[in-house]
């Protein structure tokens, strides 16, 4: 992915130098990843159950910022700026209303959000009440080494997916869905969550197409990186990798094939209307 030399976003709230302690012990490996992913996108702090870092503990106070941290922060800032330019244009052309970009909170170790505790273990997530996305850049290491999704564009897909949840919020979709889910059974609520996540994947595909048209930022292999990332975090793949029986009624994000299919649909279409995951029986 070509990203160096472009503008970075001013909508970054950098909390990395006020990181706090991480818990020792806990669940690691694939089981830990499953619990980690359960907290994604919903603002649920699962870090007390998960140890993806070998059980080490960081003391409170200022967190050390490495050169790799700074590179990741710069990458996130440019990617976020790309989403701002792309969605501002798409909203003007397809929605007929202005797009208000979110704030992205960078942290290291842990921080707080209106949706609960945010730690490296929870993974990136979007908090609708604050209209903020939260990201510990250390997660990119997890994405690469634990989930098998390497490359700059795999990381860009993660950022684009979280911003896609903000797009859903801007369009009023998240509010409607949350109201419906509060009246549903657990299984039906899970099924509705799948549709939310697949639409965000479709929106990520729209962003990818528009970013390429606007910036020429893609290089050979980038789409494959995004498709691999989508596959690695499919519910069925995660359950199989954990040695578990695949249980569709527990899915909250969609299968690997579904996530890839909806990303591809957004990539090929470029139209918000083609990402309606709520009125189709063919997910």
C-alpha positions as CSV (number, residue, x, y, z in Angstrom):
1,X,0.0,0.0,0.0
2,X,1.3,3.4,-1.0
3,X,0.6,5.7,2.0
4,X,3.7,7.7,2.7
5,X,3.7,11.4,1.8
6,X,0.0,12.0,2.1
7,X,-1.8,14.1,4.7
8,X,-2.5,12.7,8.1
9,X,-5.8,13.3,9.9
10,X,-6.2,15.9,12.6
11,X,-9.0,13.8,14.2
12,X,-6.6,11.8,16.2
13,X,-6.7,11.7,20.0
14,X,-3.3,10.4,21.2
15,X,-3.5,8.8,24.6
16,X,-0.5,6.5,24.1
17,X,1.7,8.2,26.7
18,X,-0.9,7.6,29.5
19,X,-1.1,3.8,29.3
20,X,-1.8,1.7,32.3
21,X,-1.3,-1.8,33.7
22,X,-2.2,-5.0,31.9
23,X,-3.2,-8.1,33.8
24,X,-1.0,-11.1,34.1
25,X,-2.2,-14.6,33.6
26,X,-5.5,-15.2,31.7
27,X,-6.3,-17.2,28.6
28,X,-3.9,-17.2,25.7
29,X,-3.6,-18.7,22.3
30,X,-6.6,-19.3,20.0
31,X,-9.0,-19.4,22.9
32,X,-7.8,-16.0,23.9
33,X,-8.2,-14.7,20.4
34,X,-11.8,-15.9,20.4
35,X,-12.6,-14.0,23.6
36,X,-10.7,-11.0,22.3
37,X,-12.8,-11.0,19.1
38,X,-16.0,-11.3,21.1
39,X,-15.4,-7.9,22.5
40,X,-14.7,-6.3,19.2
41,X,-17.1,-3.6,17.9
42,X,-19.2,-3.7,21.0
43,X,-16.9,-1.9,23.5
44,X,-16.8,-4.9,25.8
45,X,-13.6,-5.2,27.9
46,X,-12.5,-8.8,27.8
47,X,-8.9,-8.2,28.8
48,X,-9.3,-9.7,32.2
49,X,-9.8,-13.0,30.6
50,X,-7.2,-12.7,27.8
51,X,-3.4,-12.8,27.8
52,X,-2.0,-12.4,24.4
53,X,1.3,-11.0,25.6
54,X,2.9,-13.8,27.6
55,X,1.5,-12.7,30.9
56,X,3.6,-9.6,31.4
57,X,2.5,-6.6,33.4
58,X,3.0,-3.0,32.6
59,X,3.2,-0.6,35.4
60,X,1.1,2.6,35.4
61,X,2.4,5.9,34.2
62,X,3.8,6.9,30.8
63,X,4.0,4.1,28.2
64,X,7.1,3.8,26.1
65,X,6.6,4.8,22.5
66,X,8.8,2.9,20.1
67,X,9.8,3.7,16.5
68,X,7.4,1.0,15.4
69,X,4.6,2.6,17.4
70,X,5.3,5.9,15.7
71,X,5.2,4.3,12.2
72,X,1.9,2.6,13.0
73,X,0.4,5.9,14.3
74,X,1.5,7.7,11.2
75,X,0.0,4.9,9.0
76,X,-3.3,5.1,11.0
77,X,-3.4,8.8,10.6
78,X,-3.0,8.7,6.8
79,X,-5.5,5.9,6.5
80,X,-8.0,7.8,8.6
81,X,-7.5,10.9,6.4
82,X,-8.2,8.8,3.4
83,X,-11.5,7.6,4.9
84,X,-12.4,11.3,5.6
85,X,-11.8,12.3,2.0
86,X,-13.5,9.3,0.5
87,X,-16.6,9.3,2.7
88,X,-17.1,13.1,2.5
89,X,-17.2,12.7,-1.3
90,X,-19.5,9.6,-1.2
91,X,-21.9,11.2,1.2
92,X,-22.1,14.3,-1.0
93,X,-22.8,12.2,-4.1
94,X,-24.9,9.3,-2.8
95,X,-26.5,10.4,0.5
96,X,-27.0,14.1,-0.1
97,X,-25.8,15.1,3.3
98,X,-22.5,16.1,4.9
99,X,-20.2,13.5,6.4
100,X,-18.9,14.2,9.9
101,X,-15.8,12.2,10.5
102,X,-15.1,10.4,13.8
103,X,-12.3,10.8,16.2
104,X,-9.8,7.9,16.4
105,X,-8.3,7.4,19.8
106,X,-4.8,5.9,19.8
107,X,-3.7,4.3,23.1
108,X,-1.2,1.9,24.4
109,X,-1.9,-0.5,27.2
110,X,-5.4,0.7,28.3
111,X,-7.8,3.6,28.3
112,X,-11.4,4.3,29.0
113,X,-14.4,4.8,26.7
114,X,-18.1,5.3,27.1
115,X,-18.5,1.7,25.9
116,X,-16.3,0.3,28.7
117,X,-12.6,-0.3,29.2
118,X,-10.3,-0.3,26.2
119,X,-7.2,-2.4,26.2
120,X,-4.8,-4.0,23.7
121,X,-6.7,-7.3,24.3
122,X,-10.1,-6.0,23.3
123,X,-8.9,-5.1,19.8
124,X,-10.1,-2.1,17.8
125,X,-13.7,-1.0,18.2
126,X,-16.1,1.8,17.5
127,X,-18.1,3.4,20.4
128,X,-21.3,5.0,19.0
129,X,-22.1,7.3,22.0
130,X,-18.7,9.0,21.7
131,X,-18.5,8.7,17.9
132,X,-15.0,7.5,18.4
133,X,-12.9,4.5,17.2
134,X,-10.4,3.1,19.6
135,X,-7.1,1.4,18.6
136,X,-4.0,0.2,20.3
137,X,-1.5,0.0,17.4
138,X,0.0,-3.1,19.1
139,X,-3.0,-4.9,17.7
140,X,-1.3,-4.8,14.3
141,X,1.2,-7.2,15.7
142,X,-1.6,-9.5,16.9
143,X,-3.2,-9.3,13.5
144,X,0.0,-10.4,11.9
145,X,1.4,-12.9,14.3
146,X,-1.7,-14.3,16.0
147,X,-4.3,-14.1,13.3
148,X,-2.1,-14.7,10.2
149,X,-3.2,-11.5,8.5
150,X,0.0,-9.6,7.6
151,X,0.6,-6.5,5.4
152,X,-0.2,-2.8,5.4
153,X,-3.5,-3.3,3.6
154,X,-4.7,-5.9,6.1
155,X,-4.2,-3.2,8.8
156,X,-5.9,-0.6,6.6
157,X,-8.9,-3.0,6.2
158,X,-9.2,-3.1,10.0
159,X,-9.2,0.7,10.3
160,X,-11.6,1.0,7.4
161,X,-13.9,-1.5,9.0
162,X,-14.1,0.5,12.2
163,X,-14.8,3.7,10.3
164,X,-17.4,1.8,8.4
165,X,-19.3,1.4,11.7
166,X,-19.1,5.2,12.1
167,X,-20.6,5.5,8.6
168,X,-23.4,3.2,9.8
169,X,-23.9,5.5,12.8
170,X,-24.0,8.6,10.5
171,X,-26.7,6.9,8.4
172,X,-28.8,6.1,11.5
173,X,-28.4,2.3,11.0
174,X,-26.7,1.5,14.3
175,X,-29.4,3.2,16.3
176,X,-32.2,1.3,14.6
177,X,-30.3,-2.0,14.9
178,X,-29.6,-1.6,18.6
179,X,-33.2,-0.9,19.2
180,X,-34.3,-4.0,17.4
181,X,-31.7,-6.2,19.1
182,X,-32.9,-5.2,22.5
183,X,-36.2,-6.9,21.7
184,X,-34.8,-10.1,20.2
185,X,-33.7,-13.4,21.4
186,X,-29.9,-14.1,21.7
187,X,-29.8,-16.1,18.5
188,X,-31.7,-13.4,16.6
189,X,-29.6,-10.7,18.1
190,X,-26.5,-12.5,17.0
191,X,-27.9,-12.9,13.5
192,X,-28.6,-9.1,13.3
193,X,-25.0,-8.5,14.5
194,X,-23.8,-10.5,11.6
195,X,-25.6,-8.3,9.2
196,X,-24.1,-5.2,10.8
197,X,-20.6,-6.6,10.5
198,X,-21.1,-7.7,6.9
199,X,-22.4,-4.3,5.9
200,X,-19.3,-2.8,7.5
201,X,-17.2,-5.2,5.4
202,X,-19.1,-4.0,2.3
203,X,-18.5,-0.4,3.2
204,X,-14.8,-1.2,3.6
205,X,-14.8,-2.5,0.0
206,X,-16.4,0.8,-1.1
207,X,-13.7,2.7,0.6
208,X,-11.0,0.5,-1.0
209,X,-12.3,1.1,-4.5
210,X,-12.6,4.9,-3.9
211,X,-9.2,5.2,-2.3
212,X,-7.6,3.5,-5.3
213,X,-9.5,5.8,-7.7
214,X,-8.6,8.9,-5.7
215,X,-5.0,8.2,-4.5
216,X,-3.8,5.2,-6.5
217,X,-2.7,3.7,-3.2
218,X,-3.1,0.0,-3.9
219,X,-0.2,-2.2,-5.0
220,X,-0.1,-5.8,-6.2
221,X,-1.3,-8.1,-3.4
222,X,-3.2,-5.5,-1.4
223,X,-6.7,-6.9,-2.2
224,X,-5.4,-10.3,-1.3
225,X,-4.3,-9.0,2.1
226,X,-7.7,-7.6,2.8
227,X,-9.5,-10.8,1.7
228,X,-7.2,-12.9,3.8
229,X,-7.8,-10.6,6.9
230,X,-11.6,-11.0,6.3
231,X,-11.2,-14.8,6.1
232,X,-9.0,-15.1,9.2
233,X,-11.6,-13.3,11.4
234,X,-14.6,-15.2,10.1
235,X,-16.6,-16.9,12.9
236,X,-16.4,-20.3,11.4
237,X,-12.6,-20.1,10.8
238,X,-12.0,-18.9,14.4
239,X,-14.1,-21.7,15.8
240,X,-12.3,-24.4,13.7
241,X,-8.9,-23.0,14.6
242,X,-9.9,-23.2,18.3
243,X,-10.7,-26.9,17.8
244,X,-14.4,-26.3,18.3
245,X,-17.5,-27.4,16.5
246,X,-18.8,-24.7,14.1
247,X,-22.0,-23.3,15.7
248,X,-23.7,-20.9,13.3
249,X,-26.2,-19.7,15.9
250,X,-23.3,-18.2,17.9
251,X,-21.9,-16.2,14.9
252,X,-21.7,-12.5,15.4
253,X,-19.5,-11.4,12.5
254,X,-20.2,-13.8,9.7
255,X,-18.3,-16.7,8.1
256,X,-15.0,-16.2,6.3
257,X,-16.8,-16.6,2.9
258,X,-19.5,-14.1,3.8
259,X,-17.0,-11.5,5.0
260,X,-15.0,-11.9,1.8
261,X,-18.1,-11.8,-0.4
262,X,-19.4,-8.6,1.0
263,X,-16.1,-6.9,0.9
264,X,-15.8,-7.9,-2.7
265,X,-19.3,-6.6,-3.4
266,X,-18.5,-3.2,-2.0
267,X,-15.2,-3.2,-4.0
268,X,-16.9,-4.0,-7.2
269,X,-20.0,-1.7,-6.8
270,X,-18.8,1.4,-5.0
271,X,-22.5,2.1,-4.1
272,X,-23.9,2.3,-0.5
273,X,-27.3,0.9,-1.7
274,X,-25.6,-2.3,-2.8
275,X,-24.5,-3.0,0.8
276,X,-28.0,-3.6,2.1
277,X,-27.3,-6.7,4.2
278,X,-30.6,-6.3,6.1
279,X,-33.1,-7.0,3.3
280,X,-31.5,-10.1,1.7
281,X,-31.6,-13.8,2.5
282,X,-28.4,-14.4,0.6
283,X,-25.6,-13.4,3.0
